Amino acid sequence: MPKQNRLKNEKSPYLLQHADNPVDWYPWGEEAFDKAAREDKPILLSIGYSTCHWCHVMEHESFEDPEVARLMNETFVSIKVDREERPDIDNVYMTVCQLLSKGGCGWPLNIIMTPDKKPFFAGTYIPKESRFGRIGMVELVPKIKDAWNNRRDEVLKSADSITEAVKKATGLTEGSSGRDLTQAALTLGYNQLLGRFDETNGGFGTAPKFPTPHNLLFLLRYWKRTGDEQALSMVEATLGGMRKGGVYDHVGYGFHRYSTDPRWFLPHFEKMLYDQAMLALVFTEAYQATGKKEYEDTARQIFTYVMRDMTSPEGGFYSAEDADSEGEEGKFYVWTEDEITGVLGKDDGELIIKTYNVEGSGNFSEEASGEKTGSNILYLKMPLGDLAQSFGMSADEFESRIDKSRKKLFDVREKRVHPHKDDKVLADWNGLMIAALSKGTSVFGDTLYSDAAKRAADFVLGKMRDGRGRLFHRWREGEAGIGGSVDDYSFFIWGLLELYESTFDIKYLKAALDLQKEMTGLFWDDRNGGFYFTSHDAEELITRHKEIYDGAIPSGNSVAMLNLLRIGRITGDAAYDEMASKLAKAFSGTVEQAPMAYTQLLSSLDFAIGPSYEVVVVGDPASPDTKEMLSAFRKKYSPNKVLIFKGTGDVSGVTAIAEFTKGQSSIDGKATAYVCLDHVCNLPTTDLNKALELLAK
């Protein structure tokens, strides 16, 4: 067994993957920085994550190579960071890459910096040998060593300049306009998305094409606000394109990370928990908006995948599954024609082959050679429901045969070597999944989903807080650690608010309020507004920054704004609305320049501008009329509302949180709805149809 480096004692699966490297890796910490200062060496900071394909490539090519390791060990103190464990570090040094790089930035991210953390070089994937204009490690490392030893003043001057630029770039609220964001930002954001919309395939831009679900959540709200059918059609075309394409796992369910082509066909095969959560939310809301069963089916299938494959025995949700198995990307997921007929026989095999466009020579080519692989990605050219007629079957018969065959293929696929699973539990991503599952129960009426959400919420509340009640970011193998960021708080609070509305268990609402109070104390910027990414007592990096950009996942500030608005309406405390307003003003100058990049914030703004509703239902929780009324309010697509339940006698204690409900009671013992619109209340009603009409104003 090879000698292991200092990463052997870490919890991160990504760091543990590098524990056998001949590179003398250190985890991020004082030991590494002290050594660099003592030995007068620069630091090579390498950031990635365990399911990152090109991180694996660089490890095998460079970090496992004795020659590269010798050069690195002689020249640097080398530090490995898991971006999913330390998003604070990743955010800062990704900004460095974006400032220095003319090309795209991503992972692996490699930064070279001084012992006091000031960067002077940034790159992504670096091969061992230079090729096609990309410098290799065996050439780069000696160049850095020479510059450090012989042109130190120049290096330090550059590092100081870059550090100042990073501070300026991350000081988003310092130069903010301080203006209120208005409906004009919603309109401009919509028009910008419309300008980038792919009318042929759905989605935005060309390739690679990411799901970016918060774009679709905003478009649904814009459609609801304006009645613009184009906004809804953009959502439906995108959801349909993704669901038909190879980016969807038609055998085991769930979505892959992104499509490498414009038509959603060829995926990058890793699966991320946050994508499942956000996409499940979109499909659920699309079902609310349209009533189309295929959206419900897809949301339920995502939930099936997560509960089956991504749930720990303790109840938390795992982070990700790799793209690679047996050293080959996508090998776990693809099929040959012979494999399919071997599993299913001639008739059912032929049905699957035709349905999912399987070809004898394979339906995609190896990128390097351009030759067909013989393997196939399963994909659809039209929705399953539209295919039955072409096979001369009823829709029910067709879907039944397809599903029986799918299950057989799944059982066989389960015997293959599985991709690596990153089994750490992250509070922020769990918050997103809790929100999605809770919404699933609210809309579909299936308590299986809220049960899973409650287990996860109870796990985070019970196992991922310190003695003061503050959130930890990561849990793995019985150990929680790393102080929570603004994402951990805001995403988890989102999950708790959705969980309250799906269960009306008051403990989750109380937990959300407690965590919001704590979050404000730890992260809020009293001078400029907005939440910092790290707490006031977190480790000091070269800058303390705020995130507002809604990238692969929404920003903590964007989610926090909507949380504050919802809590303000639930509690009747205008201080939360005021804080939400200050948050929006803090970033208004940035958002006004390109609203399309901040669509989660636009969804929050949509709520703030209104119309928005507070709905209180009072009744006997066991009575049919109360259940019917609550179900109807939950299923209706009315995204800008809060729903509160007050049981007869208020045994749940909701009036202690929402004092305005004290005087609200059921009329004649019937389920009664109190609906308020934009701070103006209507008369209570026991008529369900009338109550729902009040949400249509």
N, C-alpha and C positions, 0 to 999 in steps of 0.2 A: 504494500500500500504506500503511495507517495506521501511524503511529508506534508502535513497540512499547515496552512498559514493561520493568521489570527482570526480569520472569518469563521473558523470551525465552531466558535462558541456563540455565533449569532443565531437569531431566530428566523431571519428573513430567508425564504427559499432561494431567492436570487443570490444573496451573499453566500449561502451554503453551496450553491452551484460552483462557486469560485474558490472554495476552501482548499481544493487539491491543486490549484494552479501553482506553478513554480514562481510566479510573481509574489513578492512579499507583501500581500495586501494587508491593509489596516481597515477596520471600520472607522467611520467618522467619529472623531473624539480627540481629546487633549493629548493622548499618547502619540498620535500621529503628528500633530502640529508641533509638539515639543521636540520630537525627533527631527523634524524638518528644520526647525530653528537651530537646534544643537549641531546638526551636521551640515547646516547651510545648504540645503537642497530644496529645489522647487517641489511642488506637490502635483502629481497627476491624479485628478479626480475623475473617476469613471462612473457614470450614472446609467442605470438601465432598470429592467424589471424581468421577472423570471419567465414570462411568456413572450418575450421580445425576440423575434426571429434573428434579426441582424446582431443583436447582443450575443446570441449563441454563435453566430458565424465568426464574430470578432474574437470571442473567447477561444474557439477551436483554432483559429488561424494565428492569433497573436499571443494571447495570454497563456495558452498552454504550450507555446513554443519556447524551448530553453534559451535560444539566442535572444529573442525579444525580451524574455524575462530577465536575462542577465543585464541587458542594456537598461531596462527599467529600474532594476534594483540598484544599479550603480549610480543612476542619474536622479531618481525621484524617491520620494516617499509616496507610495501609491495607496489611494483610498477608494474603496468601493462603496457606493450608495445605491440602495433600492429606492427608486423614485416614488414607489407606492407607500413606502414607510416614511420617507422624508420629503414630502412634496414641497416643504418650505425651502430646502436646499435646491431641489430641482427647479423650482420656479425662478429663483434668483439667477442660477447659472444658465438656465435656458434663455433668460433675457440677455445674458452675455453672448450666447451663440447667435441670437437674433440680431444683435447689434454688430457683430463681427462678420457674420457669414453672408455671402451673396446668394448662397443656395438655401435649400430648405433645412430646417433644424428638426431634430427628432432624437431617437435613441438607437444605439448607444450614444450618449453625450459625453465627450471627453474634454475636460478643462485642464489647462496647466496654469498654476497660480503660485504666488509667493507663500511663504509659511504663515503670513497674516491674512490669507484667504483672498488676496487681490488677484484677479485673473489677467493673463496676458496672451492666452491662446485658447481657441475653442474649435472643436471639430466633432464630427459624428463618427460614422464607421471609418476606421483606419485599417487598411489591409497590412499584412506583414511587409510585402514588397510594393514599391510604387508602381502604379499602372493607370493608364488612361488619364493622366493628369492628376490623379489622387495620390498624395504622398503616402508612403508606407512607414511603418514603425521603425524599421531598421535605418531609414534615412532621417526621419523626423527626430528621433531621440538624440542622436549625436548633434544635430543642429541646435536643439534646445540646450543641450549641455554646453555647447560652445558659446551660445549667446549668454547663458547664465554666468559662465566663468569669465568671459572676455568682454562682454558688452552689458554689464550689470546695470549701469546707470540708464541706459536706453530701455532695458527691460522694465525697470522699476517705474520709469516715467510713463511708459505705456500702460502698466498695471494701474497706476494712479489715475490716468486719464480714462481708462475703461471703467474703473470703479465709480468715478464721478458720473460717467454717462449712464451707468446702471442705476445709480441713485436718482438721477433726473428722470429716467424712463419709468421708474417704478413709483415716483411721486405723483401719481395720477391726480390726486385731489388738490395738490398745491396750487395749480393754475386753473382750477375749475371755474366755470362761468358763474356758479352759484345760482343759476336760474332754475325754475321749475321746468321739468320735462313736460311736454304737452302732447296732445293727440297728433300733432305734426310729426313727432318722432315715430309714432305707430305707423302713420301713412308712409313716411320715407322708408322705414324698415321694410314694410310690405313691398314697396316699389323696387327696392334694391334686391330683395329675394326674387321678385318677379323677373327682374332683369337677368338673373343668374339661373333661372329655372330651366332644366332640361326637359323640353316638351316631349321628346321622344321616349325617354327612359324614366322620367321622374328624377327627383333629387336636384342638387344644385352644383353647378360647375361641371367639370369633365371627370378626369381621373387623376389620382385615386378618389373614390367617392365614398364619403363617410355618411352614416345615417343622420347625425346631428338632430336627434329627436326634438330638442327644444325649439328648433325652427318650426317644426310641424305643430307643436303645442301652441306656439304664438299664432300661426296661421289659422288654426281652429278658432282661436279667440277673435282674431281679426274678422273672420267670416261671421262669427256670432254677433260682433259689434256692428258690422256694416252691411251684412247680407251679400257681400261680394262672392259670387259663386266661384270665381276664379281662384280665390284663396282656398276654398274647400277642394276644388279639383286638383290643385297642386299637392295637397295632402294626400288625396286618394291615389293619384298617379304615383307618388313616391312610395306609399305603403304597398301598393300593388306591385310595383317594380321590385321592391326589396323582397316581398313575400314570394314572388315567382322565381327570383334569381338564385344563383348558387350561393349568394351571401346568406341565405337561409338554409339551415340544416333540415332537409326534408325527411330525414330518417329519425334523428334524435331530438329535433326541435332546437330552438334558440338561434340567435344570430351571430355570425362571424363578425370580426372587427370592422372590416370595410371591404369594398370592392376595388380591385386593381384596374378595372375597366369601367367605362361609362354606363354599361347596361346591367350592372349588378350581378354579372355572371361569375367572374373569377375572383374568389375571395382571398383575403389574407385570413387564414383559418383560425386564428386565435379567437377565443370567446372571453369577453369581459363582463363581469357582474353588472357594472354600471350601464352597459349597453342594453342588457336584458331588462333592467329596471326601467330605464327611460323609454325604451321601445314598447314595453308592456303598457306603460302609462299612455303612450300615444295611441296604440291600438284600442285600448279601453275607452279613451275619450272619443276616438273616431267612431266606435260602436255607439256611444251615447249620442253623438251628433247625427248619425245616419241610420242606426238600427240594423246595419248590415252584419249578418251572422259571421262572415269570414273574418271580420275584425275581432269579434269575440273569440272565435276559434283560435286565432293566432295568439291573442293575449293569453288564453288558457294554456296553449302549447308552450309558450315561454315559461309560464309558471310551472308547468310539469317538468320542464328541463331543470329549472333552478331547484325545485324541491327534491328532485331525484338525484341530481349530480352535483349540486353546488351547495348543499346544506350539511353543516357539521352535525355530529351527534348531539352537541350541546345546543344547537338551534341557530347559531350564527351562520352567515352565508360566506362561502369561500370567494376568493378574489377573481380567479381567472383560470382558463385552460389554454395550454400552449397550442401553437399552430403545428408544431413538429411532433412526429412520433417515429421512432426508429431512425432518427436523424434526417427525416424527409418531411418537408412541409406538406400538410394535407393528406398524408398517406392513410391516416385513420378514416378519412371521410369519403374517399373516391372508390369507384367500382368499375370493374371490367364487365363487358357483356356476359362473358362466361360465368363470372361469379354470380351474377344476378339469376341467370337461368339455372345454375347449379343449386341455388338456394330455393328458388320458387317453382322450378319446373317450366315446361315450355309455354303453357297458356298464360299463367300469371306473370311469368318472366317477360313475355312479349308485351303484356299490358304495361308493366313498369317501364320497360325499355322505350316504348312509344310515348308514354305519358311524360317521362322525364328526359326524353331526347338523348338517349344513350346510343353511342356509335361503336361499331366494332373496332375501329382504329383509335377510339378515344375522341372526346369532343374538345380537348384543349391541347396546346403544344407546350413543350418544354421551352422556357424562355431562352435558354442559351443556344439550343440547337435548332429550334423552330420545328422540331419533329413531333408528331402525335405520340402520345404516351401509351395509348391503349387503355388508359384510365379515363373515367368519366365523372364529372361533377353533375349531380342531379339538379335539374332546373326545369321550370315550366315555361311554356310560351303563352299560356293563358291560364286563368284561375281554374283550379280543379273542377269547380262547379260548372264551368262552361265546357268541359271536355266530355262529359258523359254522353252527350248526344252523338258525338263523332264516333263513339264506340258502340252505339246502338243500345245503350243501357239507360235505365232511370238514374237520376242523380244519387238516390239512396243506394242502389245496387253498386254503382260505380265506386262511390266513396267507401262502401263497406269492403269491397275487394281490394281497393288501394290500401286501406288501413290494415287489413289482415296481412298483406304482403309487406307493408312497412314494418310491422311488428316482427315478422320473420327476419327481415334484413337487419333490424335493430339487434335482435338476439344474436345473430351471427357476428355483427360488428362489435358487440360487447366482448367477444372473445379475442379481438385484436389487441395489440399493444396500444394502450391508451396514451394520449398526450399527457405530458406533465400537468398536474393540477397545482396551482399556487393556493395552498390551503390556509393562508393567513386570513384573518377576519378583520376588516377595516370598518371603523365606526361610520365613516361618511358613506361609503358604498352600501353598507347595510341599511343606512337611513333611506337611501333611494329605493332599495328593494322593499323595505317595509312600507314605504309610501305606495309603491306600485301594487303590492299584494293587498294592502288595505283598500285601495281604490277598486281592485278586482272584486273584493267582497261587497263593497258598496253598490257596484254596478251590476254584478252578475248574481249577487245573493248567495254566494258560495262561501260558507264560513271556514272551509278548508284553508282558504288563503289568509283570512285574518288570524286563524290559529297559528299558521306559520309565521305571520308577522308578529304576533304576540310573543312567540318563543324567541324570536330574534331580538325584539325590543327588550324583553326580560333579561336576555343574555347580556346585551350591551349595558343595561342599567345595573345588572348584578355583578358582572365580571370585568367590565371595562371602565371602571371609575376608581379613582384613588381614594384615600382616606378622607379627603375634603369634598368628595363628590364630583371632582372634575373628570372630564372624559379623557380616556386614553385613546390613541389613534389605532393601535394594532394589538391584536391578541393572536397568539399561536402557541400550541402545545402547552396549554395551561398557564401561560404567562402573558399578562398585558403590559404594554409599555409604550413609550413615546407620547408626549403631551399632545392633546388634541388641537387641531387647527380650526380656523373658522369654518372650513368645510365640514369637519366632524360635527360641530355644533349645529350649523344651519341645516345640513342634510338630515341629521338625526331628528331635529325638531320638526322638520317637514314630515318625516315618517310618523312621528308621534301624533301630530295634528291629524293626519289622515287616519291613523289607527283609532284615534278617539272617535272620529266621525263614522267609522265603520263598526265600532263596537259600543260606543258611548260608555266605555269604562273610564271613569273620571281619573284614575291614577295616571293614565297616559297624558291627559290634558295637564294635570298638575306637574308631571315630570317635564313636559314641554315648557311650561311657564318658569319652572325653577331653572332649567338649562338656559332659557332665554335671558333671564336675569344674570346668570353667571357669565354668559357669553358677552353681554353688554359690558360687564365689569372688566373682562379680560381682554377684549379686542376692540372696543369702540374708540374712535378718535374724537375726543371732545372738541378739539379745535376746528378740524376740517370736515368732520362727519365721515361716515363709512366705517367698515370694520377692517382692521389689519388682518393679514393672513395668520400671523403668529400672536400669541398672547404677550402681554406686557412684560412677563417674567420669563419668556422663552429664551433659548440660546441666541446670542447676538450674532447675526450674520453681517455681511457688508452693507446691507440695507434692510429696513423693515418695510415690507411692501404691502400693497392692497391689490386684490384681484377683482376685476369686473368683467373681463372678457369671457364670454360663454363659448368655450372651445369644444373639446370632445365631451365634456360634461359642463353643466352650468357652473358659474362662479358662486362662491359662498355668499358674496354680497347680493347677487341677483336673487338667490333663494331666500336670503335673510329678509329682503325687503317685503316679499310676499308673506313670509312668516309673521313679520311685525304687523302687517295690515290685518291678517287673519286674527292674530291674538288681540289686536285692538278692537276688532268687531265682536269677538267672543266675550272679552272682559268689559267692554264699554269704556276702556281707559284710553283717552285721546293721546296720552304720552307716547303710545306705540305708533300711532299715525304720524305724530310729529317726528319721531325718529326715522320712520320710513321716508318722510319728506326730506329730511336732512341728508339721508343716504342718497336719494335720487339727485339732489342738488350737488352733492359732492362729486358725482361722476358725470354730471350733465354735459359739461364741455366735451368730454371724451365721447360720450354716447351720441351726441348730436352730429358728430363728424361722420359716423358710419353705424347707424342703428342696427343694421343687419348682423353685426358682430355681437350684439347684446340682446338676443331674442328672449332669453329667460327674464332679463330685466324688463323687456317690453311687456311680457306677460304680467309681471308685477305692476307695471305702470297701467296696464289695461284695467286691472282691479282697482287701482287707486283712483283713476279718472271716473270709473263707473260707467254704467250702472252696476252697483254691487248690492248684495242682499245679506241681511241677517234673518235666519229662519229659526224659530224656536217651536218645537213640537212638544205639547204637553199631553200626557195620557198614560194609560196603564200599559207598561211594556209588554204584558202578556196578551193584551186584547188584539183581535184581528184588525180592527180599524186603525189602531196605532201602528201596527206592523205595516199595514198597507200604505199609510201616509208616509212613514219614514222611507219605505222602499221606493215610493214614487218620487220623493224629493231627491233621493240618492241617484236614481237612474236618469233623471232628467239632465240634459247637458246644460248646465248653468254654472260655468266654472268660477264665476265671481260671487260666490256665496259662502257663508259659514252656516253650518247646521248644528244646532244644539238640541239636546233632548232633556226634558225635565219630566221625570217619572212622577206619578201620583205620590204626593207626600215628599217628593225630592229626597228619597233615601240616598241617592248618589252624591248629594251635596253640591250640585252644580250652581246653586244660588250663591254659594260662598265665593265662587269665581266670577260668575256673571250676575251681579247683584240686580241688574235690571229685570231679571226673570222672577224676582220674588213675588211680584204682584200678578204673575201670569198663571192662570189655572185653566183646567179643562172646563168646557161648557157642557152642562148636562151630562157629565161623565164620559163625554166622547173625546176622541182624539182631536186636538185643537191646534191650529197653526197660527202663529204670530209672525207675519212677514213684514220686514222693514226694508225700504228701498232708499238708498242714498240718504240715510239718517232721518227718513220720514216713515212712520209706521202706519200700516193699514189696520183696520179693525180685525180682530181675530175671527177665524172661521172654522167650522167643522166640515165644510164642504170641500172635499179633496180637489175637485175640478176647479173650483174658484181659487183655492190656495195655489194650485199650479199656474193658473192664469196670472196671478200676481208676479210670478217669476218671468213672465213674458213681456213685461213692460219695458 
